[in-house]
Protein backbone atom coordinates (compact mmCIF):
# COMPACT_ATOMS: atom_id res chain seq x y z
CA UNK A 1 0.00 0.00 0.00
CA UNK A 2 1.17 3.54 -0.76
CA UNK A 3 0.21 6.43 1.51
CA UNK A 4 0.84 10.08 0.73
CA UNK A 5 0.22 12.72 3.40
CA UNK A 6 0.99 16.41 3.85
CA UNK A 7 3.83 17.03 6.31
CA UNK A 8 4.20 20.40 8.03
CA UNK A 9 7.80 21.67 8.00
CA UNK A 10 7.94 25.14 9.46
CA UNK A 11 5.51 27.29 7.48
CA UNK A 12 5.59 25.00 4.44
CA UNK A 13 4.00 21.68 3.47
CA UNK A 14 6.08 18.78 2.15
CA UNK A 15 4.79 15.46 0.83
CA UNK A 16 5.27 12.41 3.06
CA UNK A 17 5.28 9.07 1.27
CA UNK A 18 5.10 5.59 2.81
CA UNK A 19 5.36 2.48 0.66
CA UNK A 20 4.54 -0.68 2.60
CA UNK A 21 6.38 -3.68 1.19
CA UNK A 22 6.81 -7.19 2.59
CA UNK A 23 9.01 -6.91 5.70
CA UNK A 24 9.89 -3.23 5.13
CA UNK A 25 8.46 0.24 4.63
CA UNK A 26 10.04 2.81 2.33
CA UNK A 27 9.78 6.36 3.67
CA UNK A 28 10.37 9.70 1.96
CA UNK A 29 9.59 13.37 2.54
CA UNK A 30 9.72 15.44 -0.64
CA UNK A 31 9.64 19.12 -1.57
CA UNK A 32 9.62 20.79 -4.97
CA UNK A 33 13.46 20.64 -5.05
CA UNK A 34 14.60 17.54 -3.19
CA UNK A 35 13.85 14.83 -0.68
CA UNK A 36 15.03 12.82 2.30
CA UNK A 37 14.53 9.09 2.45
CA UNK A 38 15.07 6.04 4.62
CA UNK A 39 18.12 3.78 4.39
CA UNK A 40 16.99 2.31 1.06
CA UNK A 41 18.30 5.42 -0.73
CA UNK A 42 21.65 4.87 -2.47
CA UNK A 43 23.50 8.19 -2.09
CA UNK A 44 26.61 6.74 -3.77
CA UNK A 45 24.60 5.99 -6.91
CA UNK A 46 23.14 9.50 -6.95
CA UNK A 47 26.57 11.11 -6.48
CA UNK A 48 28.47 8.92 -8.91
CA UNK A 49 26.35 7.47 -11.71
CA UNK A 50 23.59 10.12 -11.68
CA UNK A 51 25.71 13.16 -10.81
CA UNK A 52 24.62 14.98 -13.98
CA UNK A 53 21.08 15.13 -12.57
CA UNK A 54 22.22 17.18 -9.53
CA UNK A 55 19.78 15.40 -7.22
CA UNK A 56 19.15 17.11 -3.89
CA UNK A 57 18.69 14.29 -1.35
CA UNK A 58 19.57 12.96 2.08
CA UNK A 59 19.45 9.54 3.74
CA UNK A 60 18.57 8.59 7.32
CA UNK A 61 18.95 5.03 8.60
CA UNK A 62 17.03 3.09 11.23
CA UNK A 63 13.76 5.01 10.82
CA UNK A 64 10.33 3.38 10.80
CA UNK A 65 7.94 6.33 10.51
CA UNK A 66 7.81 9.65 8.71
CA UNK A 67 8.16 11.47 12.04
CA UNK A 68 11.30 9.47 12.84
CA UNK A 69 12.66 10.33 9.38
CA UNK A 70 12.15 14.02 10.08
CA UNK A 71 13.78 13.83 13.53
CA UNK A 72 16.69 11.54 12.65
CA UNK A 73 20.15 12.84 11.77
CA UNK A 74 21.00 12.34 8.12
CA UNK A 75 23.60 9.62 7.63
CA UNK A 76 24.63 10.82 4.16
CA UNK A 77 23.69 13.49 1.62
CA UNK A 78 24.28 14.13 -2.05
CA UNK A 79 26.87 16.62 -3.30
CA UNK A 80 24.02 18.86 -4.45
CA UNK A 81 22.57 18.86 -0.91
CA UNK A 82 25.98 19.82 0.49
CA UNK A 83 26.05 22.81 -1.87
CA UNK A 84 22.81 23.94 -0.23
CA UNK A 85 24.33 23.62 3.26
CA UNK A 86 22.75 20.27 4.11
CA UNK A 87 25.25 18.05 5.94
CA UNK A 88 25.41 14.57 7.48
CA UNK A 89 24.25 14.78 11.08
CA UNK A 90 21.64 17.47 10.31
CA UNK A 91 18.11 16.51 11.33
CA UNK A 92 15.82 15.55 8.46
CA UNK A 93 13.36 18.32 9.30
CA UNK A 94 16.04 21.01 8.94
CA UNK A 95 17.24 19.51 5.66
CA UNK A 96 13.70 19.45 4.25
CA UNK A 97 13.20 23.07 5.29
CA UNK A 98 16.25 24.00 3.17
CA UNK A 99 14.87 22.10 0.17
CA UNK A 100 11.91 24.39 -0.49
CA UNK A 101 12.23 26.61 -3.54
CA UNK A 102 12.43 30.27 -2.62
CA UNK A 103 9.63 32.14 -4.38
C-alpha positions as CSV (number, residue, x, y, z in Angstrom):
1,X,0.0,0.0,0.0
2,X,1.2,3.5,-0.8
3,X,0.2,6.4,1.5
4,X,0.8,10.1,0.7
5,X,0.2,12.7,3.4
6,X,1.0,16.4,3.9
7,X,3.8,17.0,6.3
8,X,4.2,20.4,8.0
9,X,7.8,21.7,8.0
10,X,7.9,25.1,9.5
11,X,5.5,27.3,7.5
12,X,5.6,25.0,4.4
13,X,4.0,21.7,3.5
14,X,6.1,18.8,2.2
15,X,4.8,15.5,0.8
16,X,5.3,12.4,3.1
17,X,5.3,9.1,1.3
18,X,5.1,5.6,2.8
19,X,5.4,2.5,0.7
20,X,4.5,-0.7,2.6
21,X,6.4,-3.7,1.2
22,X,6.8,-7.2,2.6
23,X,9.0,-6.9,5.7
24,X,9.9,-3.2,5.1
25,X,8.5,0.2,4.6
26,X,10.0,2.8,2.3
27,X,9.8,6.4,3.7
28,X,10.4,9.7,2.0
29,X,9.6,13.4,2.5
30,X,9.7,15.4,-0.6
31,X,9.6,19.1,-1.6
32,X,9.6,20.8,-5.0
33,X,13.5,20.6,-5.0
34,X,14.6,17.5,-3.2
35,X,13.9,14.8,-0.7
36,X,15.0,12.8,2.3
37,X,14.5,9.1,2.5
38,X,15.1,6.0,4.6
39,X,18.1,3.8,4.4
40,X,17.0,2.3,1.1
41,X,18.3,5.4,-0.7
42,X,21.6,4.9,-2.5
43,X,23.5,8.2,-2.1
44,X,26.6,6.7,-3.8
45,X,24.6,6.0,-6.9
46,X,23.1,9.5,-7.0
47,X,26.6,11.1,-6.5
48,X,28.5,8.9,-8.9
49,X,26.3,7.5,-11.7
50,X,23.6,10.1,-11.7
51,X,25.7,13.2,-10.8
52,X,24.6,15.0,-14.0
53,X,21.1,15.1,-12.6
54,X,22.2,17.2,-9.5
55,X,19.8,15.4,-7.2
56,X,19.2,17.1,-3.9
57,X,18.7,14.3,-1.3
58,X,19.6,13.0,2.1
59,X,19.4,9.5,3.7
60,X,18.6,8.6,7.3
61,X,18.9,5.0,8.6
62,X,17.0,3.1,11.2
63,X,13.8,5.0,10.8
64,X,10.3,3.4,10.8
65,X,7.9,6.3,10.5
66,X,7.8,9.7,8.7
67,X,8.2,11.5,12.0
68,X,11.3,9.5,12.8
69,X,12.7,10.3,9.4
70,X,12.2,14.0,10.1
71,X,13.8,13.8,13.5
72,X,16.7,11.5,12.6
73,X,20.1,12.8,11.8
74,X,21.0,12.3,8.1
75,X,23.6,9.6,7.6
76,X,24.6,10.8,4.2
77,X,23.7,13.5,1.6
78,X,24.3,14.1,-2.1
79,X,26.9,16.6,-3.3
80,X,24.0,18.9,-4.4
81,X,22.6,18.9,-0.9
82,X,26.0,19.8,0.5
83,X,26.0,22.8,-1.9
84,X,22.8,23.9,-0.2
85,X,24.3,23.6,3.3
86,X,22.8,20.3,4.1
87,X,25.2,18.0,5.9
88,X,25.4,14.6,7.5
89,X,24.2,14.8,11.1
90,X,21.6,17.5,10.3
91,X,18.1,16.5,11.3
92,X,15.8,15.5,8.5
93,X,13.4,18.3,9.3
94,X,16.0,21.0,8.9
95,X,17.2,19.5,5.7
96,X,13.7,19.4,4.2
97,X,13.2,23.1,5.3
98,X,16.3,24.0,3.2
99,X,14.9,22.1,0.2
100,X,11.9,24.4,-0.5
101,X,12.2,26.6,-3.5
102,X,12.4,30.3,-2.6
103,X,9.6,32.1,-4.4
